[in-house]
Each structure stands twice: as structure tokens, then as C-alpha cells.
Amino acid sequence: MYFNTEKLLIDVFDPQAGERVVVMHDLPHDEIADNGAWRERRQMAAEWRTALQQLGERRGFEVLELFTFPATGANNSDLPKVGQLGHEQRPVAEVLDAVTLALALTEYSATAPLAVFAEARADFRAASMPGVLKRMEQTALSADYREVARRCQAIHERMLGAERCEVSFSTGHTCRFDLRHREPEVDDGFLPRFKEGDRIINLPSGETFEVPYEGELDGVPSHTSGTIPVDADGETILFQVAANRVIAVDGEGAGAARFRTLFEEDPARANIAELAFGVNDKAVISGVVLEDEKAGFHWAFGRSDHLGGVFGVERFASPATVLHQDIVYARGQRIQVERAVLHHPDGRTVDIIVAGEYVV
């Protein structure tokens, strides 16, 4: 199937005359080993930069040299201070401050630090593409983003004002996500200059999400609680949740032990950081979270400030232990979401998923 890179760039970003654009990627180093997918992604970054440059020559915007930086080694950790712009070393903040659009095709997610940067800059937007693969040009990147946006907005409208979402899983377990004191957001694949609201998207796109209330208000605890089943390489483990935190991981196998160690190493990781509905119909499950999460319901633990929550880097033991990890439940997976229903303060209930299928 032929993939039109230029069409995607126009449909998603619509870059205009006078803009400055940078394509960036991270690099393996020291103990952070290279791999084939990463090498392919770096080539993909160069190809997309060329496509942007050709478009810029016709539209009148500038594309900087390819910008590279040492890999952080952890998803959503702060970016390093210095990178390489072409053959010149430049501070990362200086390069980002000089552009209106950044595309980050990285091994480790840069979504959180880019979102923090965007909060301080009115004329800056970015697409974060951690783990993106060339083959996604034939799957999730090839979606009709007008239809993706429509689906995202339909769920967003129903989530507005909801005070909780109750999720029932195919294992018989349930969890209640507290949505008070929060607003839903969309990652719909539409990021023109001066877009209102969130100016950071993942690409491929296609989800509506909300950070559950994290209990930061004095005397107002979070009501997020229940049991969340997780498939860890065929082992069903159970996350016990109370007050928006994973308080225990039940299971006898290696998967449960791995998660217990993860939370013991840094208790901030146990924060419930996201509730989301992925709606990109071209997304496939492959083990790459960037695309997997667009294929169905998911939730996440760890860092949340880049999505509208209050758990930032300062909550963690060190920048090296910061993470935001998604757990995905999509068609074809062993554990499914049977039902997801929103509850509003006036007593209304609105179904989003019934019998494992979206009804919106």
C-alpha cells in the first residue's frame, strides 16, 4: 500500500509559511544498546524530515537540520541538556525554543517533557512518536484522521462532567476510576498551529483520555479503587487499587514479581495516571504501546502531569525511575473489558463499552 507522508503531514500539522520545524530522535549510548527497530526509526526520521523540507520549500516554512540527543533510558524522563543539531552541539531547550513544531521519533518517550515545554510556549506544538515503526505507515498512520477525530470527540462529549468510570473486565473483576476535579482530553491526530487546548499529541493518534483524580486536595481522598487484572505473558496478575494507587500485586509468577519490584523501587510509580479509550480502527496490537493503546481501552500508572495530573518528576525518587506505563485491553487480547460505563452527578449513566464493543 502506498503511504503519502506529505498528506499525513498536511492533515495533521498543516504547517504554514514562517514556521520553523525540527525532526528529532534519540541515540543509543554506553549501556543503552541499539536495536534494529531503532535503526529503522532513525532512518524514518530522516525520511520524514526530507518530506517536510520539500513541503516547506513550497509553503515557505523552514526545516532545521536533524536534531539528535542521547537516549534517556526511561520513558517520559526529562530530556538531556544538550543535543546535536546537524554537526553542532546545541542546548535542547534552545533548539525547542526556536521552533513552532517538533516531531520526536524516539526509542524512549519524550511526551512528558515536551508537554511541559509546551505549557510555557504559546507557539509550540509537538508530536511524540516513541517506538514508532516504519510498518505503521501501513496501519495506524494510514487511518482516516477525520474519522478518528470524530470518534474521539464523541467519547469526549460523553466524558465531560462524569464523576467516575466503572470498568468491568472479562475476568469478573471491576475497578472504579474517580474522574472528579478533572477534564477529559483528546489525542485525535489534529495539531495545527495555535490549536486550542493540548498541543502535544502522540502519532499514530486516536484516543480520548483523562487522568483520574489523584487525591491532591486537602481532605478529599481519591475514590479510585478495585481490582485490575493484567496479562503478563500469559499469567493473570491482579493489581489491588485503593485511593488511586496500586497497593498490592497478587500473583505467584515472574510477572507479578516483576511488577512488585517495579513499585518497590519507586512508590510513585504506583499512581494511577490515566484512563483512556483508543479508537484508531487501523491500529494493530503488536507489543508497541504507541500503537497498541490506540486500539482499545487502556489505563496507565506512574507520571501524569503531562496529561493534566499532578504527578511530575519531583514525585519520583530520581529522574531515572520516572515512568508512565500503559496497560492495554484491545480486541484479540486474552483479557478484555466487558463494560465501561460513565456515571454523572445527576444520576445519568452513559455506556462507552458494552459486551466488549464500543457503543459510541
N, C-alpha and C positions, 0 to 999 in steps of 0.2 A: 504494500500500500504506500502510495506517495504521501509524504508528510510535508506540508508547506510551512516551514519555520517562520517565514515573513508574515504569513497570515495570522499565525498564533501571536506573534509579537504585536501586531496591529490590534487584533481583537482584544488582547489582554491589557496592553500598556498604552497603545495609541500615542507613541512618543511624538512630540511636537518640535517645531523649529525653536532653536535657542536652548534646548535641553542639553545636559551632559549626562552620559550614561557610562557605567562601568560594569564589566563582567568579571567576577572574582571566583577563585576556588582555593581550597587549602591544599597543602603539600605534605606528604609523608616525611618523617624525620626521626632520627635516633631510634627509639623503641617503638615508634608508631609505623608499622610496616605497610608497604604498598600492597595493592591487590589489582587484579585485572579489571574489575568494575570501576575502580577509582581511576585507573589509567584511561579507560574509555570515557569516563565523565570529564576528565581534563581535556580530552580531545573534543568532546561535545561542547564544552565551554568555549573553546577556540572557534568552533564552527558557528555557534550562536553569536559570538562577537562579530565574526565576518558578516553574518546576515544582518546584524544591527548596523554595522558600518555601511553596508550597501544601502540599507533603508535610510540611514542618516544622510547620505550624500544626496538623496532625492528630497528628503523632507527638511533638511537644514539643521539637524542636531549633531552633536559631537559625541564620538565614542572614544573613551580613553584606551590606553594600552591595557592588555590583560593584567589584572591585579591578583597577585598570589600572596599567600601568607602561611606560616607554619600551622599545621593542624593542631587543634586544641586537645584532642584526645577524648573529649566528652561532649555529648550533645547539650547545646544551649549554655555552655560555659562562655565567659567573656572572651572576646577576640583578643589576639595578641596586640601589642602596642605598635609593631612595625611590620610592614609587608613590602612586596616588591612590585612596583608599577613599571612594567617593561624591564629596563635594565637599572632602574633607580630605586633605592630604598626610600620608602615614604611612610610616615605615620598612618596607621589605619584610619584614625579619626579625621585626619587632614584630607585623605582621599574621599572618604564618605561625605565630608562636609562640602566638597567641591562638586558633587553630582546631584542630580534630581532623581535618578533611577539607578538602582543596583540590582544585579542578578547574581545570586550566590549559589553556584553549583558545587556543593561541598560533600565531603565524606561525613563530617560531623556537623550537626545542625547549628546554624548561626541565627535561627529565627529569633530567639530571645534577645541577644544583644542588638540585632538590627531593629527590633521593635522598640527597645529602649532608646536607641538613637533617633528613631522616627518621632518619638514623643517630643523631642527638643527641636525638631526641624519641621517647619510647616511645608517646605517644598522639598520633601524627600519621600520616596517610596521604594519598596524593595520586594523582590520575590526570593524567598528562601527555598532551595531545592535540595535538601540533604538526601543523599542516597539515590538521586535521580539516575535512571538508566536510559541508554540510547533506545532500547526497545520500547520505552514508554511513549515514544513518538507514535507508536502504532496502537497504543492502548489509551491510558488516561489523558495524555496530552492531546489526543486527537478528538476528544469529546466536543460536542456542540455546547460551547460555554454559555450561550444564551439560555439553553435548556437547563444547564447546571445552575445558573443564577436563579432561574425561575423556581427550581426545587428548593434551593437554599432559602429563598425569600419566603416561600410558602411555610416552611418549618419555622423560620424566624418569627413570622406573624403569630403563629400559634404559641411560641415560647414566651413572647412578650408578656410580662406580668405574672407568669406562673410562679408559684411559690415552692413547688417541688416536682420532681420527676421520679416515678416509681418504675423500676425496671425488673422484670421477671425473666429468669433465664431457663433454658431447656433442662437444666439440672434440678429445677424446682426451687432454687434459691432466689432471693429478692434483695434489692438494695434501694433505699430511698436517698435521692440526691437533693440536698437543700439548695434551692435557687433564689432564696430571698437576698435582697441587697445586691443583686447582680443584674446585668443585661446580656441578652444573647448577642452573638456576633456572627457574621458570615464570612467565609473564605470561598468566594464564588468565582474566582478567576477573572475579576474585572478590576483593573488597577490603573485608571487614567490619572494624569497629573491633577493634583489638588482634589483627589477623591475625598469625600467626607467620611469620617469615621476611621476605622482601622486602615492604615496604609502599608501594612505588611501582609503578604499572602504567601502560602505555600503553593508551589506549582509542581506537579499537577494539583488542581484545586477541586473543591466540591464538598464543603461541609458547613454545617451550622453548629456552633458550639457555645458553651457557657461554662465559666468557672463556678463550681459550687461555692456557696458561702463558707468561708474558712474560719469563722468564729472570732474575727478580729475586733468586734465591737464589745465594749465592756458590758458584762452581764448578759450577753446574747450568745449562747453557745450554738454551734452548728448542729443541725439535725440530720446531717448525712450519716446514715448508719445502715447496717445489714451485712449480708454475706455475698461476696462476689466470686464466682467460680472462674478460674483461669486455667487454660490448657497449656501445660508446659511439656512439650514434646510427648504428648500422649498421656501425661499424668494430670489428673484433675486436682488442682490445689485450691484451697479456699482462703480468700482474704477476708478476715473479720474486720469490719469497719465500725467505728464509733466516733462521733464528734469530728467527722471529716478526716479521719486518719486511719490508716491500716494499723490495727493494734495487735494482730496476730496473723500468722500464715500457717494454716493447717495442712499437713501432708507429710508423708514419710520418705518421699523420694528425693532425688538430686535437685529437681526443680524447686521444690519447697525450700530446701536448704539454701539454694542459691538466692532466692528472694529474701529469706530471713537474714542472710549475711548482708545483702544489699541495704536493708533497712537498719540493721545494727551498725553498719559503717557510718551512716549519717541519718539520724532520725527525721530530718527534714524531708527526706525522700518519701516518707510515708504520707505526706499531704495529698489529699485527693484534689487534683489540679484541673480536671477538665471532664465535661460530659459532652458528647458530640454525636452528630448524625451525618455520616458520609453518604453522598448522593450522586457521585460520578458513575454513570452507568457503563463507562468504558474501563473503569478501574478493575484490576485483577489482583487476586491475592497471591503474593509471591514471596513474602517474608521481608519486603522492603516497606517499612512503616509509612513512608511518604505517600505511597500509592495505596497500601492496604487500608489506611484509615479513611480513604475516600470511598471505599467500597461498602461501608456499613457502619453500624453503631460502634462507638469506642469510648473509652474513658482513659484517663491518664493520672499518673501520680508524679509528685515532685514539684518542680518550679512552675509558677503560674502567673507571675507578674507580666509576662509578655502577652498574656491572653486576657488581662483585666483583673487578675487576682492580686494577692498581697505577698506571696512567697517569691522573693527575689534571691539573688546571690548571697546577700548578707544573712539569710536564714540558714545557710548551709555551713557545714564545718569548714569547708575551704572551697575555692573555685574549682578544684579538681574533683570534688564529689557532687557538684551540681548536675542534675539531670531532669529531664521531662520525658517520661516513658509512656507510650500509648499501648493499650491493650485492646485488640480489635476483635469484633464478633461480626463476621460477614457470611454471606451465603457460601455454603460448602464447608464451613469450618465445623469442627466437632462439637463445640459449644455454641449455642445460638441464643439470641434474645427473642423470647416468645412474645413479650409485650412491653411497650414503653408508653406510659400514659402521664400526661401533664395534669397537675391539679392547680386550679386557680383559687384565689382568696374568696371569690363569690360562690364557690362550690362547683363550678364547671369542671368537667374533666374532658381532656382532648387526647385522643389516641394518636400516636405517631407510628407505632409498630403494633400490629395485631397478628397473631399466629405466624410470627417470623417475617412478615412482609410489611413494607411501608404502606400506609393508608393515606398519606398526604401526597 
